[in-house]
């Protein structure tokens, strides 16, 4: 199990990689007290399939250079909703219209939003 400090550092790295590829409306939800599946969701949007894949590739490639590998990745082929499972952190990358349709923020409305700037 990773320490809170190392998880926070990893979250900040992931958010930075999303921002480098101009991901939109990125939020981090704290699921610690709500779910046992993971501690945090990072949710972000892209305006095209190409941008969505570029964000996912950036995260995957940069973390692999640090020997951090996902447990599971789904949605790369369709590139409408890409899920990247890093254990304590699960990343959801959406096309904007799919993010609105699935409404994860609404489903997990009880989860506090993490202030990314304080990580």
N, C-alpha and C positions, 0 to 999 in steps of 0.2 A: 504494500500500500504506500502510495506517495504521500509526502507531507503537504500540508496546506500551502506552504510557501512554494513548493515545486509545482503544484497544480496551478496556483495563481500565475507563476512565471510562464508556464505552458499556455495558459489561456491568453495572456498578454501577447505571446509570440503568435498564436493563431490569429488573434484579432488584428495584429500588425500585418500579417500576410494577407488577410482579407482586405484591409484598407489599401495595401499596395496595389491590389488589382481592382480597386474602386467598388468593393462590395457596398451595398446600400443598407441602411437601417439595421446595422449590426447590434444585436443585444445579447447579453449573457443572462440566463436564468439560473438561479440557485435552487437546485432540487434536493439539497441535503435532507431537509425535514419532510419531504413530500414523497420521494421515490427511492427505491433501493436499486434501481437499474443503473443510475449514474449520479454524479454530484452536480454536474452543470450541463446545460444546453447552450451552445452558441448558435444563434440563428442569424442568417444574413440573406440578402437578395442580390440578384443580378438581372440585368435587362435583356440578356441574350444567352442562348445555350453555350455559345463560344466563351463568353465571359464567365459563366458558371463553371465550365470545365477548367478554365484558366485559374480560377480561384482554388478549386479543389486540387489541381495539379501543383500549384504553388505551395499549398499547405503540406501535401503529401511529400513532395520532393524536399522541401526545406526541413521538415521534421525527420525524414529518413536520413538526411545528412548528419543528424544528431542522434542517430540510432533509436528513433522513436517511430514505431510502426503501428498502423491502425489494426485493431482486432478484426474490423470488417468495414467494407465500403460497399454501398449500394447506390444505384442510379446513375453511374457514369455513362452508360450507353444511352439512356434516354435523355439525360441532362435537363431534367425539369425540377427534380428534387434529389439532391445528392446527400446521402447520410454517411458520415465518417465517424466510426466508433473508436475512440481512443481510451476506452475504459471509464475513467472518472469523468471524461469530457466527451460528449457526443455533439458533433457539428451537423447542423441542418442548413444546407445551401439550397435556396429556391429561386426559380424564376418568379418575378414579382406576382404574376397572376396566380401561380400555384401557392405561394405563401399566403395570399389572401384567402384562397379557396380552402386550404387545410387548416388555417388558423391555429397554429400551435400555441401562440401567445394567449389565445382565448382558452384553449383546452387546459393550459398550465397557468391560468391566471392567478392562482394562489402562490406561485413561485416568485420570490423577490427578484427584482432586476438588480444585477451587480453593476456598480459604477466602474466601468472599465478604466477610467482615469486613475482610480485608487489602487489598481493592481500593482 
